[in-house]
Amino acid sequence: MPTVGDQIERHDVVVVGAGPAGLTAAITLARQGVDCLVVERRAELSALPRATTVSLRTMERLRSWGIEAEVRAGGDDVELLLWDCETLASAAAGTAVDVGYPTRAQSAVLSPTSPASVPQDHLESVLVGYLSRFPSVGVELGAVVATVEPVAGASRLVLSSGRILEAQYVIAADGAHSAVRSSLGIPLDGSDRLADGLSVQFRAPLWDVVGRHRYCIYNVTGATVPCVLVPAGDGDRWVCGIEWNPEAERLTDYGPERLTDIIRRATGVPSLAPWLERIGTFSFAAQIARRFRHGDVFLVGDAAHRVTPRGGTGMNTAVAGGFDLGWRLAWVLNGWAAPTLLDGYERERRPLAEHNVARSAAPDGSRRDALNETHVDLGGRIVHHWVETPAGPVSTLDLIGEGLTLFTGPDGDPWRRAVGAVPGGPPVTVHRLDRVAARALGIIGPGGAVLVRPDGVPVAGWSNPHRAPARLRPETALLSSPGGR
């Protein structure tokens, strides 16, 4: 719990930023009882839909926390495909294009859940509500970090109010224009202002217009300017994305009458009376921080990597990074692992972030094969397989715990005894599988086993239980990177 002395408030972890990355990291820490404070410069959570694509792996994580239904309740019932059409009214003549995410039918083979189209403002509100259930974590809005500097064995954060915080670890999740990253002198590599656009948030009854052709994004060609239409939850809320050139045009060139005309032509409904809620500008950037760590300060989310809207990977990459860093910090702070475990955060996350940054920079970044990109999203986790239990079928993913999880074949008793003979380290939960389920996980032989981290990535595997304690003991220390078999 926090301590106060000499007017300095101390925490194990301070998270700067209450976006998806920061909230995911804080939840991961909270679930393991770590003292953590989240400070957010905004006085209230954003009401803007922003990112709307929730990937398969992100939904698996939300499902594991028991909040999947609450998250889906604020989204739209659509397939995660791009629909090319002249207008929404002529959607029946359109064609579907892969955007790198599996359909619900494909997801049923890969996972116990499926991707979703949920606006970021709803997702953030659900995450904050879930986080409030944990007494070890607090969230403070309107708290602006002015400086971050190292002190003996910790980092000191001075807020603009004059309040002083100290933390053993700091997570900088304060967005694309991260003040923490700037204060640490960490540059961004890559391209800024690849393109510019207008975002028009409006309300209109368009679901009856598209009928059964319900998709996460519509690329329409019938408007007076190139644009896309994106459903943004909350019943009839939509976003129209328009290409524009700020060097040749002014924002005032896009008044209500012109925007209404663009939306009418894009939807194919001449009499439509859209309620314009907000007009904003944005630029496309594809950048990555030179490094994700400075001492005991870590960058996550947009503070570590900026992507364009192409492909919808930004929020999901942020959530994955927040979870990865969160479980590593929790293990170190709980005494389950040495601080060297933290070295694996950037080593493992950077290649995936680089892939998504490069994809978003490509003009065709929104049009990618679902199979290949799903492998990137799943990040090497074990396969999903339904396992029969007295309470009914559960996925192998449901059996993964906060510590290490040891899956064994039918002859798993030696491994169960071995777990009790291994002192220290993270807790190890053992699950014995039948032959079919064990084989699905790559376990060879009835006495084989596979050891899995909290993110579902295998650490090691064995084909027989011979000298099980001696085999298991060194592997419980091999936590900073996935191992081979």
N, C-alpha and C positions, 0 to 999 in steps of 0.2 A: 504494500500500500504506500501511497505517497507520504513523504516526510517533509517537514518544514523546519528550517534552521537558518539563522542569520538572514531571514527574509528570502531564502531560496527554497523553492519547492522542488522536491526530488522525486523522480519516477524511474522505473526500470527502462521504459520505452516512451518516447514522445513521438507521435505521428503528426506530421504537419500536412494537413489537407484531408478533407472528408469527402473525397470523390470515391469512385469504385475501388481504386488501388489502396488508398489509405484505410477505407472501411473494411476491406477484405483482410488486410494485414492485421488490423485491430481485432476483428472477430476471431481470426486464427489464434492470436495471442490470448484473447479473452477465454476461449474455450479450454485453454490450458492454465488458466488462473494467473496469467502474468499481469502485473501492475502496468497500466498503460493509460496515457492521456492523449486524446485526439484534439488538436486545435485547428480551427478552420477560420480563415479570414472573412468569409462571407457571414453576414449577420443572420441569414436564413438560407436554407437549402434552395438550390436552383429550382425554378418552375419551368425550365426549358427542356424539351424532350431530348435534344442533342443525339447521342448514340442510341440506336434502337435495336441493334442486332446482338442477341445473347447466344453465344456459341454452344455447341454440344457440351464441351468440357466445363464451361461456366455453369450451365444448367445442372450438370452432375454435381458440381460443388454446392449449389444452392439446394439441390435435393438432399444432399447429405446433411445439411443444416436444418432440414425440415421446413423450409420456407418456399419451396418451389410453387405451390399453389397460390400463395400470397403474391409472389412475383408475377405469375402468369395472369392473375386477375386484372392487372393494370395494362396488359398488352393487347395485341390484335391477333385474331385467329387466322393466320396466314401461313403459306409455305415460304420458306426462305429461298426464293428464286427471284431473279430479275425478270420482269415481263416487258418485252419490247412491243410497243403498240403505237398507233397513230394518236389515239386519245383513249381516255378511260371508257368512254361510251362505246368504242369499237374494240374493247379488250378481247372479245371473242375471236377476233382475227389475229391476235398477237401470238408471240412465241416465247417460250420459257428459255432462260439462260442460267446456267450454273453460276453461282457467286461464291463457290467454295464451301458451302454448308450442305449437309445431307438433308434430304426431305424427311418427313416423318416416317415414311415407309422404310427408307434406308437406315434411319436412326434406330428403328426397332430391332435391327440386326446387331447394331454396334453398342447399344446403350439401353439402360432402363428408362431414359427420358429422351427428349429431342430439343433442338434449338428453338428459340422463341424470338418474337419481335416485341420488345418491351422498351418503352422510353426510359432514358436514364434517370429522369427526375423521379419516376415511380420506383425504379430499382433502388436508388439512393435512400428514399424514404423508408423502404422495407428494411434495408440493411441497417439504418440508424435505429429503427424500432427493435430489430433483433439484437443489436449491440447493447441496447439499454437494459436487457435482461441480465447482463453480467456485472456484478458489483466491482470487479477489478478494473474496469475501464470506464473512463468518463469522456464525454464529448462536449467541447466548448466552442460555440459559434462566436463570431466577431472578435476572435483572438488573432491579431496580426503579428507574425514573427518579424522582428526588425533585424536581428543579427544572430548568427550561430558561430560559436567558436569553441575550440577544444580547451578543456581544463584538465586537471590531474584525474585521469581515469574516467572521464565523462565528457559530455558536451553541454555547453551552456547556451540557452536560448533566451534572448531578451525580447520581450514583446513590446509593441509600440506603446502600450499602457505603462511600461516601466517594470512590469512583473518579470521575475527571473525564474526560469526553469532549468533544472539540470537533469540529464538522463544518461544512463549507461549507453543507450543506443538511440539514435534518431532515424526516423524514416521520413524522407522527404517525398511526399506525395502531393506536392503543391502545384502541379500542373505544368503546362507547356512553358510558361514563363516563370518557372520556379525561382523564387527569391533565395531559397536555400542553395540550390545549385549555383546560382550566380555568386552568392557570398563565398562559396567554396572555390570559385574560379574554375569550374568544370565547363569546358566549351562543348558546343553541339557540333557534330559533323553531319554534313548532308545539305540538302537543298531546301531553302526557304522560298515561299511565294512561287511555287510551281504553277499555281493558277489562282484565280480569285472567283468568288461567287457571292450571290445573295441568297439568304435563307428567309423565306416568307412563311411564317407560321399562321395558319388559318383554320377556320372551322367550316365544314360543309358536309351535307349528307351524301357521301359518295359511295358508300358500300352497296346501296341499291343500284348504282350506276355500273359498277364492275360485276355485280352478281356473284357467280361462283368463282370468278377469276380473282382470287384473293392472294396477293403476293406482298413481299416486304418492300419492294421498290418497283416503280413503273418508269421506264424510260420512254417518254412520249415525244413524238416527232411532229405533232400537229400544232404546236404552239408557235408564236411568232419568234421565240428565242429558244435555243436548246435548254431543256430543263428535265428534271425528274420529279416525281411525286412520291412521297413516302408517308405511309400511315404512321401516326405518332400516338396511338393509344387514346384513352379518355373519350371513347365513343366516336366522335366525329372530328378529332384533331388531325391535321395533316401538315406536312411541310413541303413547300415547293422550292427546289434548289435550282437556281438560275446562273448560268455563266455570265460574267460581265467583266469589263475592262475598266478598272478605276482610273487609269491614266487617260482614257478617252471619254468616260462617262462620269456622271455624278450621281450620288444616291438620290438626290432630288429628282433625277430623271425618271425614277420609278415611283410615281405617285400612286394613290389608291386606284384611280381609274385605269392606269396602264397595267397594274398588277392584277386587277380584277379581269381585265381582258386576256392577259396571259393565262390565268387560271381557267377561265371559261374555255379558251381554245384548247388548252391541255386536257381538260376533262371532256370536252365535246358536248358541254351543256351550255348553250348560249344564254339561258335564263338564270344560270346559277348566281346566287348572291352570297359569295364567301364572306365570312366575318374575318377580317384581317386583324390578327392579334399582335404580331410582332414582325418587324423587318430588320434584319441584321446582315452584316457582311462577314465573310471569313476568307482566309487564305489557306491554300494547300501547302503543307510542309512535310518533308520526309527526312527526319533527322534523328540522330542517336547520340547520347552523351559519350564523351571520350572515355569515361569510366563510370561505373555505377556505384562506386564506393569511395569515400574519403575518410580514412580512419574508421570510426564507428558510426558514421553517417552514411545511409544508403539511399539511393535514388530508386523510386518505383513509379510505374505508370508514365504519364506524359512528361514528368520531370526527367525520366530516363530515356524516353523514346517518343517522338512525334510521328504520327502517320496521317495521311490524308484520309478522307472518308471512303476512298476506294477499297472495297473488300470488307469493310465493317470490322476490322480487327483491333482497332485501338483500345476500346474498352475491355475486350476479352484478353488482350495481351497484358493490360494493366491488372486485371483480376488475377491472372495466372502468376504474375510477378509478385503481387501482394501476398498471395497464399504461400508461394515458395519461400519468400523471405520470412514470413510470419512463423511458419513451423520451425524453420532453422533457429530463429531467435528464441523461440519458446524452448526448444531442446537445450540450447546453451544456457539460458537463464534458469531452467529447472535442473541443471546439472546432469543432463542426460548425455551431453556431447561436449567435446572440446570446442573452443572458439574457431578452430580451423574449419568446422562445418560451414561457417558463413562464407568461406571462400568459394563454395560451390554455387552460391547464388548467381553471381555474374557469369561464372564459367558456363553454367547451364542455360541461363535465361538469354544471354546476349545472342547466340546464334539464331534463336527463334525470333527475337526482336528484330534482328537484322533482316531476316527473311521477310517479316511483315512490313518493315519500313520500305524495303526494296519493292515489294509487291505493290504497296500503296503509291509508290512513285511512278509506276508504269501506267501508261494511258489505258491499258486493258486490265488494270488491277482488280476491277470489280467482276471480271469475267474469268473465273478460274475453275478448274476441275474440282468437283466436290471431294472425290476420294483423296487426292493428293493433299489438299489443304486440310482435310479432316485429320489426317495423320499428324500434321503440324500442330493442330489444335489439341489433340489428345496427348501429345507430348510423351509418348512412350509408356503410357500406363498399361497395366495388365488388361486383358480382354474382359469384356462383360459376358457373363454366363449365368443363367438362372440356376439357383441351387435350392433344392427342396429342404425345408425346415419344418418343425412341428407347427410353427406359426404361419406357414405358407412359403411360397417361393420368394427368395431374395437374390439380388444380384451379387456377384463376387465383389463388385465395387462397394456394395453396402457393408461388406465385412471388413473393410480397411479401417484401422483404428488411428488414434492420435499418435501412437508410438510406432513400433514395427509390427507388421502382421506376417505371421508364418503360415502359409498354406501348405498342407501336406496331402499326400495320397492316402488311400484307405489304411495303410499300415503306418500310421503316424505316431504311435505311442512313444517310440524312441525320441522323436523330436519334441514331444510334449515334455518328456522327462528332461531333455537337454535344456529346455528353456529355464527350468527351475534350477539348473546347475550353473547358469551363467550369471555371475554377479554384476551389479551396476548397470549403467547404460539405460536406454529407454525401455519402457515396458514392452513386452512382446506378447501379442495375442495369437493364439494358435487356432486354426480352423482346419478340420479334417474334411477333405472332399472325397466324393465318390470317384470312380475311375474316369468317367466321362468328363466331369468338371475339372478334375486334376489334369487330364490330358489337354483340355481347352486352354489351361493356363501354362502349358508347356512342361508340366511335371512328368518326368519320365520314370516309369516304374511305380509300383504300389507303395514303395518306401521313400519316394522322392519328396522334395520340398522346394518351395521358392519363398524368399524373404522379400518383403515389400515395404517401401517407405510410405509416409502419410499421403503423398501425392500419387500413389499407385504405381510408382516406378520400381521395378525389381532391382534389388541390391545384389542378390546372388541366388543360385539354385544348385540343387544336388540331385543325383539320380538314386542314391541309396543312403540309408541312415547310419552307415558304418562310422563309428567314432563321432556320433552326432554332436556331443558337447564340444569336442575339439574343433569341429567344422563350424559350428555356430558362433563360438566365442569371438574369433577374429572378425567375423562378418558384422557383428553388432557394432563394431568400431568403424567399419567401412561405410560411413554415412555421407561423406561429402560428394560422392558421385556414384551413379549407378554402376554396378559391376557386371561382368560377363559370367557365363556359366562354365 
